[in-house]
Structure formats: C-alpha cells, structure tokens
C-alpha cells in the first residue's frame, strides 16, 4: 500500500471515531433530557392531617401517583420508616413525608422518655449529693431532704431533720445528656439532674427545694419496695442527756407554774413499706387487690392509702401504692421500678 492509501485509511479511522463520539454524545443528551422530564411515580402522602408529636399509623398513609422532576432527596417513601414513628411537625393531608418533619430517634425528645402521670423536673446537685456523678440516665433514685432547725417564730419552730421524701424517680438526663452510655471526662462542682416525677409529687418537690438541701440516693438495680420513714432528727444521731427537770408544784389552772398538758406522741405511719404499681389497661381496684392480697375486699385499703373512691380515679399508666402486709410474697407483681 502506497503512502496515499495509508493516509486515506488513517483519515477513515479518525472519521469513524469522531462519528462514534458524536452519536454517543447525542444519545447521552437524550437520556439526560428524559431524566429531567417529569415522571409519574407512586409516592407516600398523609391521608389525614397529622399533628406534631403524633404516632404515625398505617391508616394515616396512602400511595398516590405524582409527576416528579428533579432530585428527591429528603423525602421518605418507605412505609417501614414511617409507621410507628413520631412526627416532629404537623403534616397536612396530601403532603409528602420528609426527614425534617419526622423524629429520627426517640432519644431526641425528652418528652418521649416518660409516660403516664409523670412530669420532667430538674434539680441542682453537687458531686457529693449526686453520688459522685455515677448516676446515669435510666437509673432510679430516691431524694432525701435536710431541713435546718427553725427557732423563730415559736409557732413555726422545728428541729433539724433529714427525711426521705421521694422514691423511685427515674433519671431522664444529666445536664443535657440523655444517653446512658455517654459519660463525661470531668464532673463539674454543680450540675442538673432531670427526673420523671409523679404529678402529685411535683408541688412537694418544689416546696422541698425551698426548705433545705436535697441529696440524691441511687436505688439498686434489682427491684425494691417503697418505704415510709419517720425521718431522722439530730438527737437521734447524737443523743444528749436529758436535763433534770423538777416537777413544778401543781397549781390552779391559769396560775404561774401550772403544768402544761403533755404533747401528743407522734403517730407512726400505719405501713412502712409499699409496692409501686403502674395501672394497666383493664385494671380495677378489686382486680389489683385480688392480685396482691388474694382478697378483693382489700380494695378498701387501696382506696384509703391512695385517696381514691372508685375505679374512675385510677388511670392507665399512672401509679398507686400497695401497702406491704405481713405474709405477702416479695415476688408479687409490680414491685420495684417501672
């Protein structure tokens, strides 16, 4: 083959290569153009208006055809990622679900970490009063109040006292940490502990904080009772000899030196141990009495201890106290932490 023939062959190969590249570019542009055109696909939307903080159920979802174009990032089109999850914002009927409007994890919201008749309250504690910062979210604690002596006015005088005031309170957060497995490297001198407090005890805890110092006591990991204690006074810890008092000569009532009537002895609580039981669906005072005592008539005892008169006053998810009577088994349902 002479030089001219070789040159023509080279030109033909180059021309074929250029033509191939041109055809490929044209076909590629057609694909991109088609991808940018609206396409009808099936998407998940809300079948009804769903308020914020609502649990999404299967009946709240429906699939509808939509013409879509452009990127679809952030939209949720998988039922398993929606059913049983909570909304973070309101989602209107016909609106698509997005990651921004759904709670991605229950740990993100404090209000999802407790139920029933409880409320979240924070109390300040120190290293000593907070069990050396060894308490973790999810633990259960008791609170002891130390109130100093009051001398004046006489009508309000009382001795210094330490009293167990709240029991079986779940720890929800340490400062802003709600993760049980996260521990900080250094413990500040004072920090906040957020607790799940039964609603009837919220006001008492607020009052207790104004009366003295609170100490947090960690409960055991295993189940335990609730206890009624009389509190401890200074003389119970450090007893002092009683002064010798001469008996005054009895006189006519109203005259100087008259003997005042003796003060009434303190009344000991009728029960010193309780079981904390959380009401379940279908429970009645009779059924609870039968479960713990084997006797429906003990419902009267439950009414007296808890200040209720009938079944309409016990609500699913709330807690009541079950007095521990002699002969009861410690393996009874409901003992200890929820």
C-alpha positions as CSV (number, residue, x, y, z in Angstrom):
1,X,0.0,0.0,0.0
2,X,1.4,3.4,-1.1
3,X,1.6,6.4,1.1
4,X,-1.7,7.8,-0.3
5,X,-3.6,4.7,0.6
6,X,-2.3,4.7,4.1
7,X,-3.2,8.3,4.6
8,X,-6.8,7.7,3.3
9,X,-7.1,4.7,5.7
10,X,-6.0,6.8,8.7
11,X,-8.5,9.5,7.7
12,X,-11.3,7.0,7.5
13,X,-10.5,5.6,11.0
14,X,-10.4,9.1,12.5
15,X,-13.7,10.0,10.8
16,X,-15.3,6.8,12.2
17,X,-14.1,7.6,15.7
18,X,-15.4,11.1,15.6
19,X,-18.7,9.9,14.3
20,X,-19.0,7.4,17.1
21,X,-18.2,10.0,19.7
22,X,-20.9,12.3,18.2
23,X,-23.5,9.6,18.2
24,X,-22.7,8.7,21.8
25,X,-22.9,12.3,22.9
26,X,-26.2,12.7,21.2
27,X,-27.7,9.6,22.8
28,X,-26.3,10.7,26.2
29,X,-28.0,14.1,25.9
30,X,-31.3,12.4,25.1
31,X,-31.0,10.3,28.3
32,X,-30.3,13.4,30.4
33,X,-33.2,15.2,28.8
34,X,-35.5,12.4,29.5
35,X,-34.3,12.1,33.2
36,X,-35.1,15.8,33.6
37,X,-38.6,15.5,32.3
38,X,-41.4,14.9,34.9
39,X,-42.1,11.2,35.6
40,X,-45.2,9.7,37.1
41,X,-44.3,7.6,40.2
42,X,-46.1,6.3,43.3
43,X,-45.3,8.3,46.5
44,X,-46.5,8.2,50.1
45,X,-48.5,11.1,51.4
46,X,-50.6,11.7,54.6
47,X,-54.2,10.6,54.2
48,X,-55.3,12.9,57.0
49,X,-53.9,15.9,58.9
50,X,-51.3,14.6,61.3
51,X,-50.4,16.9,64.2
52,X,-46.9,17.4,65.6
53,X,-45.8,14.8,68.1
54,X,-48.2,12.2,66.8
55,X,-47.6,8.5,66.4
56,X,-47.9,7.6,62.7
57,X,-50.2,4.6,62.0
58,X,-50.7,2.6,58.8
59,X,-54.1,4.2,58.3
60,X,-52.5,7.7,58.0
61,X,-50.6,6.7,54.9
62,X,-51.7,6.4,51.3
63,X,-49.9,5.9,48.0
64,X,-50.8,8.4,45.2
65,X,-49.3,8.9,41.7
66,X,-47.3,12.1,41.3
67,X,-45.4,13.7,38.4
68,X,-41.9,14.3,39.8
69,X,-38.9,16.1,38.4
70,X,-35.5,17.0,39.9
71,X,-33.8,15.4,42.9
72,X,-35.9,13.7,45.5
73,X,-33.5,13.8,48.5
74,X,-35.1,14.2,51.9
75,X,-38.4,12.6,51.0
76,X,-39.5,9.3,52.7
77,X,-41.2,6.7,50.5
78,X,-40.8,3.6,52.7
79,X,-43.7,2.7,55.0
80,X,-41.4,0.9,57.4
81,X,-39.6,4.2,58.0
82,X,-42.9,5.9,58.9
83,X,-45.3,3.5,60.7
84,X,-44.6,3.6,64.5
85,X,-42.5,6.8,64.3
86,X,-43.4,10.2,65.6
87,X,-43.9,13.5,63.7
88,X,-41.8,16.4,64.7
89,X,-44.0,19.0,62.8
90,X,-47.6,19.0,61.5
91,X,-48.1,17.2,58.2
92,X,-51.2,18.1,56.2
93,X,-53.4,15.7,54.3
94,X,-51.8,15.1,50.8
95,X,-48.4,16.3,51.9
96,X,-45.3,14.1,51.4
97,X,-43.3,12.9,54.4
98,X,-39.8,14.3,54.8
99,X,-37.0,13.5,57.2
100,X,-37.1,17.1,58.5
101,X,-40.7,16.6,59.7
102,X,-40.2,13.2,61.4
103,X,-38.5,12.4,64.7
104,X,-35.5,10.3,63.7
105,X,-34.9,8.8,67.2
106,X,-36.9,8.9,70.4
107,X,-33.8,10.0,72.3
108,X,-34.0,13.3,70.5
109,X,-37.1,14.4,72.5
110,X,-37.2,14.4,76.3
111,X,-41.0,14.2,76.4
112,X,-40.8,10.7,74.8
113,X,-38.8,9.2,77.6
114,X,-41.6,9.2,80.2
115,X,-45.3,8.4,80.2
116,X,-48.4,8.3,82.5
117,X,-48.9,10.9,85.1
118,X,-45.2,11.9,85.3
119,X,-43.6,15.3,84.6
120,X,-39.9,16.2,84.0
121,X,-38.2,18.3,86.7
122,X,-34.6,19.3,87.1
123,X,-32.9,19.7,90.4
124,X,-29.3,21.0,91.1
125,X,-26.9,18.6,92.7
126,X,-23.3,18.6,93.7
127,X,-20.7,15.8,93.4
128,X,-21.5,14.6,96.9
129,X,-25.3,15.0,96.6
130,X,-25.2,13.4,93.2
131,X,-23.5,10.1,94.1
132,X,-20.1,11.3,92.6
133,X,-21.8,11.7,89.2
134,X,-22.1,7.9,88.9
135,X,-25.8,8.1,88.3
136,X,-26.8,7.6,84.6
137,X,-29.9,8.3,82.6
138,X,-32.3,5.4,83.1
139,X,-31.3,4.8,86.8
140,X,-33.8,5.2,89.6
141,X,-33.1,7.4,92.7
142,X,-34.6,8.5,96.0
143,X,-34.4,12.0,97.3
144,X,-33.6,12.9,100.9
145,X,-34.3,16.4,102.3
146,X,-32.2,18.0,105.0
147,X,-34.1,21.0,106.6
148,X,-32.3,23.0,109.2
149,X,-33.8,23.9,112.6
150,X,-36.2,26.8,112.8
151,X,-36.2,28.6,116.1
152,X,-38.3,31.7,115.4
153,X,-41.1,32.3,115.4
154,X,-42.1,29.9,118.2
155,X,-45.3,28.8,116.4
156,X,-43.2,27.5,113.4
157,X,-40.3,26.2,115.5
158,X,-39.0,22.7,114.5
159,X,-35.7,20.8,114.9
160,X,-33.3,20.0,112.2
161,X,-34.4,16.9,110.3
162,X,-33.4,14.6,107.4
163,X,-36.4,12.9,105.6
164,X,-36.8,10.6,102.7
165,X,-39.4,12.5,100.7
166,X,-39.4,11.0,97.2
167,X,-38.7,7.5,96.0
168,X,-38.3,5.5,92.7
169,X,-37.8,8.6,90.5
170,X,-36.3,7.8,87.1
171,X,-33.4,9.8,85.9
172,X,-34.1,11.2,82.4
173,X,-31.0,13.3,81.8
174,X,-27.7,14.6,83.4
175,X,-27.4,18.2,82.4
176,X,-28.4,17.9,78.7
177,X,-27.2,14.3,78.2
178,X,-29.9,11.7,77.8
179,X,-27.6,8.9,76.6
180,X,-26.9,6.3,79.3
181,X,-23.7,5.2,77.6
182,X,-22.2,8.7,77.4
183,X,-20.0,9.7,80.4
184,X,-18.2,13.0,80.7
185,X,-14.5,13.2,81.3
186,X,-14.8,15.8,84.2
187,X,-17.6,16.4,86.7
188,X,-18.5,20.0,87.4
189,X,-18.9,21.0,91.0
190,X,-22.7,21.5,90.4
191,X,-24.9,20.2,87.7
192,X,-28.5,19.5,86.9
193,X,-30.3,16.2,87.1
194,X,-33.7,15.8,85.3
195,X,-36.2,13.4,86.9
196,X,-39.5,11.9,86.0
197,X,-41.7,13.0,89.0
198,X,-45.3,11.7,89.5
199,X,-47.6,14.7,89.1
200,X,-49.0,14.6,92.7
201,X,-45.4,14.9,94.0
202,X,-44.3,17.8,91.8
203,X,-45.5,20.6,94.1
204,X,-43.9,18.8,97.1
205,X,-40.6,18.7,95.4
206,X,-40.7,22.4,94.5
207,X,-41.5,23.1,98.2
208,X,-38.8,20.8,99.4
209,X,-36.2,22.7,97.4
210,X,-37.1,25.9,99.2
211,X,-36.8,24.2,102.7
212,X,-33.3,22.8,102.6
213,X,-30.8,20.7,100.7
214,X,-31.6,17.7,98.6
215,X,-29.4,14.5,98.4
216,X,-29.9,12.0,95.6
217,X,-29.7,8.4,96.6
218,X,-29.2,5.7,94.0
219,X,-31.6,2.8,94.1
220,X,-30.5,-0.8,93.5
221,X,-30.6,-2.3,90.0
222,X,-32.9,-5.0,91.3
223,X,-36.4,-4.4,92.5
224,X,-37.2,-2.9,95.9
225,X,-40.1,-1.6,97.9
226,X,-41.1,1.9,98.7
227,X,-40.7,2.9,102.4
228,X,-42.4,5.3,104.8
229,X,-39.8,6.6,107.3
230,X,-40.2,8.9,110.3
231,X,-37.1,11.0,109.4
232,X,-34.0,11.5,111.5
233,X,-33.5,14.3,114.0
234,X,-30.2,15.4,115.4
235,X,-30.8,13.9,118.8
236,X,-31.4,10.5,117.1
237,X,-27.9,10.6,115.6
238,X,-26.1,12.3,118.5
239,X,-28.3,11.7,121.7
240,X,-27.7,14.1,124.5
241,X,-28.5,13.5,128.2
242,X,-31.9,14.9,129.2
243,X,-31.7,17.7,131.8
244,X,-33.1,17.0,135.2
245,X,-36.3,18.9,135.4
246,X,-38.0,19.4,138.8
247,X,-41.7,18.8,138.7
248,X,-43.5,22.0,139.5
249,X,-46.0,22.2,142.3
250,X,-49.5,21.6,140.8
251,X,-51.4,24.8,140.9
252,X,-54.8,26.1,139.8
253,X,-55.1,26.2,136.0
254,X,-54.0,29.5,134.7
255,X,-51.7,30.4,137.6
256,X,-47.9,30.7,137.1
257,X,-46.1,27.4,137.3
258,X,-49.1,25.3,136.1
259,X,-48.1,22.0,134.4
260,X,-48.9,22.1,130.7
261,X,-50.6,19.1,129.3
262,X,-48.2,16.5,127.7
263,X,-47.6,16.8,124.0
264,X,-49.2,14.0,121.9
265,X,-46.8,11.3,120.8
266,X,-46.0,11.3,117.1
267,X,-48.2,9.0,115.1
268,X,-46.3,6.3,113.3
269,X,-47.3,5.6,109.7
270,X,-49.6,2.5,109.6
271,X,-47.4,0.9,106.9
272,X,-43.7,1.3,106.4
273,X,-43.3,-0.5,103.0
274,X,-45.2,-0.1,99.8
275,X,-45.2,-1.6,96.3
276,X,-45.3,0.9,93.5
277,X,-47.7,-0.5,90.9
278,X,-48.4,1.0,87.5
279,X,-52.1,0.7,86.4
280,X,-52.6,-1.4,83.3
281,X,-55.5,-1.4,80.9
282,X,-58.4,-3.3,82.4
283,X,-57.3,-3.0,86.0
284,X,-59.8,-2.3,88.7
285,X,-59.3,-1.8,92.5
286,X,-60.8,-5.2,93.1
287,X,-58.5,-7.0,90.5
288,X,-55.4,-5.3,91.9
289,X,-56.5,-6.2,95.4
290,X,-57.0,-9.8,94.3
291,X,-53.6,-9.9,92.6
292,X,-51.6,-8.7,95.6
293,X,-53.6,-9.9,98.5
294,X,-55.7,-12.7,97.2
295,X,-58.8,-10.9,98.5
296,X,-61.0,-8.4,96.6
297,X,-62.2,-6.8,99.9
298,X,-58.7,-5.2,100.3
299,X,-59.8,-2.7,97.7
300,X,-61.0,-0.5,100.6
301,X,-57.4,-0.4,101.9
302,X,-56.2,0.7,98.5
303,X,-58.8,3.4,98.4
304,X,-57.7,4.8,101.8
305,X,-54.0,4.7,101.1
306,X,-54.3,6.3,97.7
307,X,-57.1,8.7,98.4
308,X,-59.4,7.3,95.7
309,X,-63.0,6.4,95.9
310,X,-63.7,4.3,92.8
311,X,-62.2,2.8,89.7
312,X,-62.8,6.0,87.7
313,X,-60.0,7.7,89.6
314,X,-57.3,5.2,88.6
315,X,-55.9,5.8,85.1
316,X,-53.9,3.5,82.9
317,X,-50.2,4.4,83.1
318,X,-50.4,6.1,86.5
319,X,-49.1,4.6,89.7
320,X,-50.6,3.7,93.0
321,X,-49.2,2.4,96.3
322,X,-49.8,-1.1,97.5
323,X,-49.2,-1.4,101.3
324,X,-47.0,-4.5,102.1
325,X,-48.8,-6.6,104.7
326,X,-47.4,-9.5,106.7
327,X,-47.2,-12.7,104.7
328,X,-47.1,-11.0,101.3
329,X,-44.7,-12.5,98.8
330,X,-41.8,-10.3,97.7
331,X,-42.3,-11.7,94.2
332,X,-45.7,-10.1,93.8
333,X,-46.3,-8.2,90.5
334,X,-45.4,-4.6,90.3
335,X,-42.7,-4.5,93.0
336,X,-39.9,-2.0,92.4
337,X,-39.1,0.1,89.3
338,X,-41.3,0.5,86.3
